[in-house]
């Protein structure tokens, strides 16, 4: 029996049609706070009439601020569209590749952020930075991968459509980083402004989607029938705002590359915490991955800070 700790994000069994675009505000990962799970996995009604809340496109929140922002609106729109495209491509890839393959592919996210930053923005990083990022990515890949059993040949696949979708997702992740680098370098965009405007553009695109799909009317009917869900919606909104605040602060104060490293290692730390707290078994390969991640993070903290530009 494979005793490797596994991750179930629920991405395969989500039953609403536009779920793939909601990761802009709603990452469906096991480290999510309990409130989003209560909101979407809870049962409403009784008996055969039980329903689930499935109106994810309406989970939008705003953050206001009084500071004058000089950032161009098209830059916010480009950032939002590239991020949405990355999420759509990544989740769509699950139709053609298995979940571990998708996780391993997305663990390479810092690479396109670095490469596009170097090629498009002429950024320069010290050699130690490249080595540290590679160590972290290799460690996460080892930790998240599962050893194959002898009879698992069905999971073997050649490079195909799912892999192309993952490459597209990684490329769009890199373009998102380029947009964020531009905001920091040319407009000194504040984290609150970035959060507000990205959510405004998100509301525009996803709001149009809810009208096009008819989800808005279904959402209002659902809330009318099960008014108790308002509590979970409020908690979800508050925790989402808090989480987004830290994400955008990381982008502004430390850069998109640091943010991509954090988002790459967060699942690693979540599973590692479960190993420590609940004594879940861990394989030798995962211990090797753990060592590589901490080695990469430690070396990055000492030798890889900042860029040469």
CORMOLIN-V631593 format. One record per pair of residues at least 12 apart in sequence whose ideal C-beta (glycine too) atoms are under 7 Angstrom apart, sorted by sequence separation. I is the first residue (numbers start at 1). J is the second residue. D is the distance in Angstrom with one decimal. If there is no record, write none. Layout:
I_J_D / I_J_D
//
This chain:
40_52_6.7 / 90_102_6.5 / 247_259_6.6 / 250_262_6.3 / 40_53_5.5 / 39_53_5.7 / 90_106_6.0 / 11_28_5.7 / 10_28_5.4 / 272_290_6.5 / 9_28_5.0 / 114_133_6.5 / 9_29_5.4 / 9_30_6.6 / 8_30_6.9 / 7_30_5.6 / 110_133_5.0 / 268_293_5.9 / 111_137_6.9 / 110_137_6.4 / 265_293_6.3 / 108_137_5.7 / 26_56_6.3 / 107_137_5.8 / 26_59_5.7 / 107_140_4.5 / 22_56_4.2 / 25_59_5.7 / 107_141_5.3 / 22_57_6.3 / 25_60_6.5 / 19_56_5.8 / 22_59_6.6 / 104_141_5.2 / 107_144_6.5 / 16_54_3.9 / 15_54_6.3 / 18_57_5.6 / 16_56_5.9 / 104_144_6.2 / 103_144_5.0 / 104_145_6.0 / 100_144_6.8 / 100_145_6.3 / 100_146_5.6 / 195_244_5.6 / 195_245_6.7 / 195_248_4.5 / 194_248_5.0 / 98_155_5.9 / 121_178_6.3 / 191_248_4.1 / 194_251_6.9 / 112_170_4.7 / 116_174_3.7 / 120_178_5.4 / 191_249_4.5 / 194_252_6.7 / 24_83_5.8 / 112_171_5.9 / 115_174_6.5 / 116_175_6.5 / 24_84_5.8 / 97_157_6.9 / 113_173_6.4 / 117_177_6.2 / 121_181_5.5 / 105_166_3.9 / 109_170_6.4 / 112_173_5.6 / 113_174_5.3 / 116_177_6.4 / 117_178_6.6 / 191_252_4.3 / 108_170_6.1 / 112_174_3.1 / 116_178_5.2 / 190_252_6.6 / 21_84_5.5 / 24_87_6.2 / 189_252_6.8 / 23_87_4.2 / 96_160_6.2 / 102_166_6.6 / 109_173_5.1 / 113_177_3.9 / 117_181_5.9 / 96_161_5.1 / 97_162_3.6 / 21_87_6.1 / 96_162_2.9 / 97_163_6.7 / 20_87_6.4 / 21_88_5.8 / 20_88_5.0 / 184_252_6.3 / 93_162_4.5 / 20_91_3.9 / 180_251_5.3 / 20_92_6.3 / 93_165_3.9 / 92_165_5.5 / 93_166_5.0 / 181_256_6.0 / 89_165_4.7 / 90_166_6.8 / 93_169_6.9 / 180_256_4.4 / 89_168_4.6 / 90_169_4.2 / 177_256_3.8 / 11_91_6.1 / 89_169_3.8 / 177_257_6.9 / 12_94_6.5 / 11_94_6.0 / 86_169_4.6 / 89_172_6.6 / 177_260_6.7 / 86_172_3.9 / 85_172_4.5 / 86_173_4.9 / 82_172_4.6 / 86_176_6.6 / 82_175_4.3 / 83_176_4.9 / 82_176_4.5 / 79_176_5.8 / 82_179_6.5 / 79_179_3.9 / 78_179_5.2 / 79_180_6.4 / 75_179_5.8 / 75_182_6.1 / 75_183_6.1 / 71_183_5.5 / 71_187_4.2 / 70_187_5.2 / 71_189_4.7 / 80_198_5.3 / 79_198_6.1 / 69_189_6.7 / 76_197_4.2 / 80_201_4.3 / 84_205_7.0 / 71_193_6.6 / 76_198_5.8 / 80_202_5.7 / 67_190_5.9 / 144_267_7.0 / 69_193_4.2 / 77_201_5.1 / 140_264_5.8 / 76_201_5.5 / 136_261_6.2 / 140_265_6.2 / 143_268_5.4 / 67_193_6.7 / 65_192_4.2 / 137_264_6.9 / 65_193_6.2 / 133_261_6.9 / 136_264_6.9 / 140_268_5.1 / 63_192_5.8 / 136_265_6.4 / 65_196_6.3 / 63_195_4.9 / 64_196_6.5 / 63_196_4.9 / 62_196_6.3 / 63_199_7.0 / 147_283_6.9 / 62_199_5.6 / 61_199_6.5 / 147_285_6.7 / 60_199_6.2 / 117_257_6.9 / 4_146_5.0 / 60_202_6.2 / 4_147_7.0 / 60_203_4.8 / 113_256_5.6 / 114_257_6.1 / 142_285_5.5 / 143_286_4.9 / 2_146_6.3 / 113_257_5.2 / 142_286_6.8 / 60_206_6.6 / 142_288_5.6 / 143_289_3.3 / 2_149_7.0 / 110_257_6.1 / 113_260_4.7 / 142_289_3.2 / 143_290_6.2 / 57_206_4.7 / 140_289_6.7 / 110_260_4.5 / 139_289_4.5 / 142_292_6.6 / 143_293_6.9 / 109_260_4.9 / 110_261_5.4 / 139_290_6.8 / 57_209_5.6 / 58_210_6.1 / 57_210_4.6 / 139_292_3.1 / 140_293_6.2 / 109_263_6.9 / 110_264_6.1 / 138_292_5.4 / 139_293_3.5 / 109_264_5.5 / 107_264_5.5 / 135_292_5.3 / 136_293_5.6 / 139_296_6.1 / 57_215_5.7 / 55_215_5.5 / 135_295_5.7 / 136_296_3.8 / 58_219_5.3 / 135_296_3.2 / 136_297_6.4 / 55_218_6.4 / 55_219_3.6 / 132_296_4.8 / 55_222_6.4 / 132_299_4.9 / 132_300_3.7 / 53_222_6.4 / 128_299_6.7 / 129_300_7.0 / 132_304_4.4 / 128_303_3.9 / 129_304_4.0 / 53_229_5.9 / 61_237_4.9 / 128_304_4.5 / 25_202_6.8 / 59_236_6.6 / 24_202_5.6 / 63_241_6.5 / 126_304_6.3 / 61_240_5.9 / 61_241_5.2 / 45_226_7.0 / 44_226_4.0 / 125_307_5.0 / 126_308_6.3 / 124_307_5.9 / 125_308_6.7 / 123_307_5.5 / 124_308_3.9 / 21_206_6.6 / 44_229_6.6 / 124_309_5.0 / 123_309_5.4 / 39_229_6.9 / 18_209_5.8 / 39_232_4.1 / 38_232_5.1 / 39_233_6.5 / 18_213_6.3 / 17_213_6.6 / 35_232_6.1 / 39_236_5.2 / 35_235_4.1 / 36_236_5.2 / 35_236_4.9 / 35_239_5.5 / 33_239_4.8 / 25_240_6.0 / 31_266_6.2 / 31_267_6.7 / 29_267_6.3 / 31_270_4.1 / 30_270_6.2 / 7_267_6.7 / 7_271_6.7 / 5_271_5.2 / 5_274_6.5 / 5_275_6.5 / 5_280_5.0 / 5_282_6.8 / 3_281_4.2 / 4_283_5.4 / 4_286_6.8
//
